[in-house]
């Protein structure tokens, strides 16, 4: 399905982005990856460029003339009471989640359009749809991401599709401090109707679906992969 397809992954060295890269690599995609840290040994030979999305100038240098897909994975988990969120904290959440995605989209759009079948996948959070205490910063930043998805889906159709995945808590290095004891892990699982937290594979498989021809009639959508947390009680 992805054989010889050019796909860019921002945030490919860890967590969900790494799982997406591994799955696409196995399916024969030609990957252009960007992250703060190098790729692990099993992805040696894949095109990699250093990128810190908090320093977004020059984002996505080295892209091909045509891109069939782009996935933007960087995120934050900075849960604090609202009165303890500094202006710097808030700006950082916006820069990593929303501004970084904005710049990546601008840079990749010509190549996505040139392919004639471009597909973009961004990442939101269940906390945009479902109000959660201590999530003001990330909910605001990912709310901006969802706005980008809907606006650009309208603007870029029919040549480029853009959708997002909205996970709940996922077992990644970014979330490690929230899941670093058996008690925390059990409590987190029990907050979900499906009684577990998400895995990188859950999110990666959804991202691959959205990139693929199987989702060719979908754009402007936010897919909630959240164990039922967003809609069920």
GUMI-673257 format. One record per residue (C-alpha): x, y, z; residue in three letters. Coordinates in steps of 0.001 Angstrom, whole numbers, plus 500000, padded with zeros to 6 digits. Layout:
N
XYZALA ...
//
This chain:
233
500000500000500000UNK 502816502418500831UNK 505452500888498554UNK 507652503680497149UNK 505416506378498645UNK 507261509453499934UNK 506187510209503500UNK 507585512777505948UNK 507367512139509690UNK 508126514907512162UNK 508899513491515594UNK 509942510065514298UNK 512482509031516929UNK 510174508182519834UNK 506704507063520881UNK 503925507229518304UNK 506123508772515613UNK 508647505957515907UNK 505914503325515670UNK 504536505033512542UNK 508024505103511011UNK 508575501405511724UNK 505239500367510236UNK 505700502472507109UNK 509295501307506656UNK 508146497673506750UNK 505568498482504063UNK 508166499933501705UNK 507568503661502147UNK 510389506091501404UNK 510666508033504653UNK 511924511534505368UNK 512178511808509131UNK 512789514774511413UNK 513418514740515155UNK 515672515971517926UNK 517307512569518331UNK 518601510074515743UNK 516558507073514739UNK 517181503700516426UNK 519322501038514776UNK 516430499221513097UNK 515781502344510989UNK 519371503023510003UNK 519489504033506349UNK 516210505955506571UNK 516594509652505730UNK 516897511605508996UNK 517340515332509693UNK 517833516935513071UNK 514911519172513998UNK 513825520837517206UNK 510302522100516574UNK 510773524629519370UNK 513284526246517023UNK 511163526016513931UNK 513206528123511464UNK 514264525927508573UNK 511778523169509397UNK 511634520278506918UNK 514732520955504849UNK 515474518128502439UNK 511970517172501346UNK 511441515567497914UNK 509567517318495126UNK 506536515088495757UNK 505139513925499089UNK 502328511403499412UNK 501998511899503160UNK 503102513998506117UNK 502655513182509804UNK 503320515695512583UNK 503758513936515929UNK 505461516308518446UNK 503434517057521548UNK 503604518018525199UNK 502226516818528516UNK 502489519731530911UNK 499589519323533316UNK 499244522169535814UNK 496532524168537563UNK 495665527144535390UNK 497064529695537834UNK 500437527931537731UNK 500801527997533947UNK 503328530690533097UNK 503181532681529881UNK 506370530884528849UNK 504741527483529509UNK 501768528466527389UNK 503898529788524523UNK 505941526591524531UNK 502818524428524274UNK 501600526525521349UNK 505011526463519642UNK 505450522700519821UNK 501886521626519119UNK 500405524330516898UNK 503101526628515497UNK 505361523697514627UNK 502498522006512804UNK 501633525267511029UNK 505204525666509749UNK 505481522018508743UNK 502237522296506798UNK 503391525420504975UNK 506710523839504063UNK 505291520501502919UNK 502227521717501034UNK 503864522229497603UNK 505222518657497619UNK 501933517246498918UNK 500014519048496186UNK 502487517925493524UNK 501876514269494327UNK 498185514618493460UNK 497218512427496428UNK 498708514059499506UNK 497479513111502965UNK 498347514802506260UNK 497870513421509758UNK 498167515647512831UNK 497648514784516486UNK 495162516359518884UNK 493993515112522293UNK 490791513903523930UNK 491119516956526209UNK 489910519264523410UNK 486517517552523209UNK 486249516658526898UNK 487068519307529494UNK 489702518032531918UNK 491186519784534926UNK 494840520819534595UNK 494744520479530788UNK 494193524144529845UNK 497523524581528072UNK 497454521433525990UNK 493718521705525279UNK 494186525234523932UNK 497185524248521808UNK 495570521142520378UNK 492332523076519853UNK 494364525244517475UNK 495525522065515731UNK 491935520928515228UNK 491102524343513795UNK 493969523983511313UNK 492708520558510278UNK 489221521798509450UNK 490286525031507776UNK 492958523435505614UNK 490761520471504728UNK 488399522979503134UNK 491177525016501517UNK 493293522145500186UNK 490556519846498857UNK 490479517965496597UNK 494223517527496106UNK 495366517158499715UNK 493493515537502586UNK 494148516463506219UNK 492851514682509312UNK 493864514241512943UNK 494017511553515612UNK 492892512548519120UNK 494330510069521638UNK 493825509794525350UNK 496788508926527575UNK 499187506754525582UNK 502063504664526888UNK 504959506621525392UNK 508178508083526816UNK 506435511479526911UNK 503844510057529322UNK 506273508018531411UNK 505956510095534583UNK 502184509558534527UNK 502565505778534239UNK 505722505056536226UNK 504114503023539010UNK 501641500144539018UNK 499154502312540925UNK 499330505155538405UNK 498983502734535504UNK 495948501028537076UNK 494269504349537878UNK 494872505602534349UNK 493475502401532846UNK 490365502557535021UNK 489531506063533782UNK 488906504543530355UNK 485769502511529603UNK 488019499967527857UNK 490108499721531042UNK 493528500313529550UNK 495675503150528307UNK 496511503594524647UNK 499584502161522979UNK 501745503656520231UNK 500456500885517958UNK 496835501975518527UNK 497651505482517322UNK 500065504451514578UNK 497608502067512949UNK 494992504821512899UNK 497494507234511352UNK 498352504706508646UNK 494665504266507860UNK 494267508023507417UNK 497345508181505189UNK 496133505304503051UNK 493786505015500113UNK 491264503373502465UNK 490587506853503873UNK 490440508546500467UNK 486925509895501162UNK 487884511414504520UNK 489170514896505185UNK 488687517421507983UNK 488047514638510503UNK 489229514193514085UNK 489355510488514956UNK 489078509859518700UNK 491241506898519660UNK 490678507262523386UNK 489336504021524842UNK 485884505574525005UNK 486962508355527364UNK 485636511158525167UNK 482061509906524845UNK 481302507288527481UNK 480768507359531223UNK 
//
